């Protein structure tokens, strides 16, 4: 159960948020660094209130729906 840090890019209602996780990987042959990202649909915990731009910590959980298999643990930094 690894913890991942990402930014909230979309909030549908009080239960679902889309979190963008940025990564930098190195190309195996050319050794150039490449920026990539993944968007995860996350379940919002009952004690969490998130807005667009918040830095949050997520972790994997059992699937809640067809696309949601991550849960927001806490808000690290609020958006301004």
N, C-alpha and C positions, 0 to 999 in steps of 0.2 A: 504494500500500500504506500506508494510514493506520493509525496506532496509536490504540487506544481504551482508556480506563481504566474498569474496572468492578469490581463486588463479586461474589464467588463465593456463589451461593445454594444450589447443589446439587452434590454430587459422587457420581456413580453408581459408578464403580470407579476404577482407577488410570489410565484413559485418557480419560474424559469428565467435563467439568464444565459447569455452566450458570452463565453470568455475566450479571448484571443491570447494564445501562448506563443511568444517569439522564441526562436532558437537560432543559434549560429552553428553551422556544421562546416566541416572541411571536406572539400571534394577529394575522393580517394586517389585520383590520378594526378590532377592539376594542383592540388594543395592550396586552392583558393578558398577563402571563407565565403559562405553563402548564407544569407538570411532566409529563413523559412518560418512559417507560422502554421498553427493548427487552431481551429475554432472548436470549442467543446460546448455542448449544451449541458447546463448544470442545474441541479436542484438547489434552490435557496433554502437554507435552514430556517427554522421558525424564529430564531433569535437574531437573525442577520437582516439588515436593510442595506441593499446595494443600489447604486446609481451608475449611469454610464460614466466611464473614466476611472472608477475605483480600481485599486490594485488589490487583488484577492488571492487567497490560497485555496486550492481545490485538491481533492483526492478522489480516487476511483471508489465506487461503491457498487452494490448490486443494481442491475438495470431497473430504473423507475418507469421508463416508457421505452418506446422504440428507439429514440435517439439519446435519451438522457441516461448516462451511466457514471456521472460525476456529481459531486456535491461540494458546495462552497463551505469551507470550514470557518474562515474569518476574513474580515476586511483588514488589510495591512495598512493601506493609505487611502484616505478619502479623496475624491475628486474636488477640485476647487471651482 
